[in-house]
């Protein structure tokens, strides 16, 4: 699955906490920069002015709900 989201620096800790509970890999990226969504420093180092792409293969209801909250129109 691939979803487009927007994050603010204040939302990073909550996003990483939810992602860390998942038992599958989650990548978050923009342009050619790809980081592990379970890494606080990796996610915090991204450019929050840009839409971010979240790619994952798995299902977690809490993650899905969070991605809906942060979703942007494509």
Secondary structure, DSSP 8 states (H G I E B T S, - for coil): -EEEE---GGGHHHHHHHHHT-SS-EEEEETTEEEETT-HHHHHTS-TTS-EEEEESS--HHHHHHHHHHB---
